[in-house]
Amino acid sequence: MTKTGKNKKISYHEDLIESLKDPEEAIGYLRAALEESDLPEVFLVALRNVAEARGISQLAKDTNLNRENLYRMLSKQGNPELGSLYSVLDALGFKLSIEIKKAS
């Protein structure tokens, strides 16, 4: 935990969620998660953090998905259907894209 101000403590998670309210921060965060070796687990948890920053309840309304199902879908064990993933990304203001893999 980090200290800020007069004895007010903000956890790493709370600070992360606050920073992910900025769409540019969220994009960078999601891109970094896509580069992790534990994909898709890391990406789903990252997407869940972005969803929390934007508000899970509102996201559930915007996607017509059940709130509990959203939490389950965006967990390490989640296995969302492509349509559901697309709906979540769309409601958050993002889209999927495909790129040519660069040779290593």
C-alpha positions, 0 to 999 in steps of 0.5 A: 500500500502506498500512502497519500495525503494525511494517512489516506492509503490507496492500494495498488489495485485502487490506483491501477483502476483509477489510472485505467479510467483514461482510455490511453492508459487502458489501451497501453495496459491491454496491449501489454497484457496481450504480450504476456506468455500466460495469454489469455488469462493475463489479458482477461484479468487486464480487461476485467480491471479496465471494465472495473475502472469503467463500471461493471454495472454499466458495462453489463447494461451496455452489453446486455450481459449479466454482471456475474457472468461478466466477472466469471468471463473476465477471470483467469478461468474465463473462456468468453465467446468471441461475440461476448468479448467483442461486445465488451470491447465495443462497449468500452470503446475498443475494437479487435484488430489483427496484425502481421506478426513480426519475425523474431 
